[in-house]
Amino acid sequence: MTNSEKKLEKIKRTLIAISIGLFLFSLGKKCYCTTNQCADSILVFLIGWLGLIFGGAALTWLANPFLIFTWILTNKNSKYALATSFVASLLSLSFLLFDNVIDNEAGHYNKIISYQLGYWLWLSSSVTMFLGNLVLRFNIIRNFS
């Protein structure tokens, strides 16, 4: 393994570790607040897929499987990791476009009034993978060596 390959492997491992760390840290925080309550990130992660039935802001939950696939694909040096990280980032960012979110089991919607640290950490996890995969895919780091 050449020095350049070792450097890229180290970047890959660091990138995945940072992204997973940001994601796990986000799960212990509030992710957004509505006029009714502030949502716990862990609960949104665990049961958010149920909201897919209703559509709307709940569709952004799909960023989670894309992010998990990105970690796996990046670890395997797959060329598809860049695409999945891009989709995860777009889905995560798209949450900012919604004014209302399902706020309870009954399917009632409430207005989103603020975004909390958990959301920004979750978003950062996806964006970190996207930017890191740009570096890995196009070997941008060699230009700075």
Disulfide bonds with the S-S distance in Angstrom:
Cys33-Cys38 1.87
